[in-house]
Amino acid sequence: QLQVVESGGASVQAGGSLRLSCAASGYTGSNYYMGWFRQTPGKGREGVAAIGRDSSTKYADSVKGRFTISKDNAKNTLSLKMDSLKPDDTAMYYCAARLSFAANWFFFSLNPAIYNVWGRGTQVTVSS
């Protein structure tokens, strides 16, 4: 059974950088879809970045040009490099995965509803 665990969250000042990691286990192979999501108290979970089986990527407009998602298939690890961090990036960040998807994944890739494997999250706090 596929499981994911996030790490790398921290408190940083605005303009700083962080790299989040997500370790996947319990599944032989790396042929699955993955994404990063974030959530603040009182708000719904927001899609940040996603990566497909073919390594295609999609980003939320709010993070384009600042965040980079990548996947190391050999290590079954997903990363999110976050640069030029802003206070608005403060949130709990979650890693998510899905083994297969019948419809157009790219179109739905930032929708948390399509993912069925979730980590517990890692906190990112950006101070001004």
Buried (B, 14 or more C-beta within 10 A) or exposed (E): EBEBEBEBBEEBEBEBEBBBBBBBEEBEEBEBBBBBBBBEEEEEBBBBBBBBBEEEBBBBEEBEEBBBBBBEEEEBBBBBBBBEBBEEBBBBBBBBBBEEBEEEBBEBBBEBEBBEBBBEBBEBBBEE
